[in-house]
């Protein structure tokens, strides 16, 4: 399974309209054959990065399916309608294809089963992107799985949802993305305020 990660630079004042268009127009198109699924749609919190950005993460069955989706974009009038609509709401989009790390809990998605309804209100997620030294990508990802991941187990502050690396030829080579859900905002906010105080500091 592959994962398509897209960062959408939305026009000012159009975030709501863009989110609705993704939900009501784009998502039905990409999911209609049960070969792909929009897993998440996020809006970046103001003050944390560039304003008016949305991020989507879509699971796609395999590379062949991704090729078919790209071909349908060129041949299906509904996809062309989506393109025309989307460019009235955003000014740019940047995409890359990601593959799950060996230890990542996010590996496969059952595309044949209907998506589970939301368990509660929308959560806050961290996109923690790391760029290891050249030639050390595998070591870096392995260390995330053997050192960082166990430290987060049972913390009740955050949950690592998955670790993904950029597929060759689709973006920066030395890049890994850790997707984390914040389970306790107050504790995380305190961590931001005081910093890491344990023996890990400086390690």
N, C-alpha and C positions, 0 to 999 in steps of 0.2 A: 504494500500500500504506500502511496505517496501523498504528500500534503502540500497544498498550494497556499502560500502565505502572501497576502496582498496588503499593501499600505496605500490607502486612498486619501489623497489630499482634496478635501471637500471645500467647496466655495463657502465663504462666510455666510452664516445664516441659513445654510441648506442642510445641516446635519440631520434634522428630523426627516426632511424629504428624502435624503439619500438613504437613510436607514429604512424607511418605508419602501423605497424602490427596491432595495436589496431583498427585503422580506417578501414583497408581493410580486416582483417581476423576475429578478435574477435567480432567487432561490428555487422557485418552481421549474425554471429552465434547466438548471444544473442538476436537479434531483429527479427529473421526470422519468428516467430510465433505471433508477436505483443503482446507478454506477458511481455516484458521487454524493457527498452530503456536506452542506455547510455546517461545520461544527460550532464555530463561534463567530460572533460579530461584536467587536469592541469599539468603543469610542475613547480616545485618549483623554485622560483628565486634564483640564486646563492647568498649566503651570508645571506639567511633568515632561513636556516635549513641545514640538510645534503644535500650535492650535489648529483645530478643525482637521483632525486626522481620524480616520476609521481604519480598523484592521480586520481582515477576514481570514479565517483558516478553514480550508475545504479539504476533506478527505476524498481521494480519488482511487478507484480500485487498483489501477496499474498504469504503466506508461502508455500502453495501447489505448486505454480508455481516455487518457488525457489527450492523446493525438486525435481521437474521434471527437472530443469536445471542441478542440481547436478547429477541426474541419467544419463542425456544425456552425460554429460562429460565422464562418464565411459563406455558408450555403443556406442557412435558415433565416427567413425574414424576421422571425421573432427575436433572434439574437441581434440582428441589425437594429431593430427597434430599441432593444436594451442599450446598445451602444449609443444611439442618438440621445436617448433619455439620460444616460449616465453622464454624458459630457455636458449636459446642462446643469449638473449638480456637483461635478468635481472637475478639477483642473489637471490632475495627474494621478497615475497609479503605478506602483512599483511592485513587481512580483518576483518570487523565487519559489523553487520546488524543494521541499524538505523531506528527509528520510529519518525514521526513528532510530535513535541510538539503541544499541543492543539491550541495555538495561532499562530502557524507558517503558513505563507502564502503558503509554499510548503507542500501540503497535498496529492493531487491526481494528476496524470499525465494521460492525455487522450492518451492512447497507441494506440487507433484505428486511430487517426489522424496522418498524417505525421508530423515529426518534423519541426518546423518553421526554415527557413534559418537564418543564423546569421544576426543580425541587423547592425553590423559594425565590426570593427577590434576586435581581442580578448581582453577581459577585464582582469584586475587584480582583484583577489578575495582574501579575507582573510578567512582562516580557524581558527576561534577563538574558541579554545577548553578550556572549564572550568571544573575543578574538585572540586565540592563543598564539604563541610564537610560531613562526614558520616551521613547518615540519613536525609540530607537536600537537596537531589536532587530535589524533587518536589517544595520545597520552592525556590530554586535557579532558576529553570526554570520559575516558576511563576513570580519571580522578574524580570527576563529578559524580560518577556512579558509585565509586568505592569510598569516597570521603564525604562529599557534601550531601548526597542523597541520604545516607544513613543518619546524618546529624539532624535532618529535618523530620525523620520518622517520629511520630508521637509528640511533635512540638506543639501542636494545636494552634500555632500561629499562622502557618502556611502549609499547603500541600503541593508537592511537585506533581503536576498533571502529566508532564511529558518532557522529554529531551529530544530535540531534533537537530540534525545537521544539514547544511545546504548541500543539495545534490550537485555533483560535478557539472559544470557548464551552465549553472542557473543563477550564479551570484558569487559572493566572496567565498573562496575555498576554505580559509581558516576561520570558520564561524560556527558557533553552536548556540542554540536557543533553548533556554530552560523556561518552560511555561509553569508558573506557580499561581495558585489560587490563594488569596489572603483569607484566612479563616478568623483572624482576630486583628481588626484594624487598630485598636487602641494599643496593643502590644507592639505592632509594627511601627506605629507612629512614634512610640517611645524609643524604639531601636534607632529610628532616623534621628531623633533628638540627641541621644547620648552616645550612639555608636556602639560597636562591639567591645565589650569589657572583659571578655574571658581570655583564657590562654591562647585562643585562636588569633587574637589581635596581633597583627604583624606577621602572622604565620602564612 
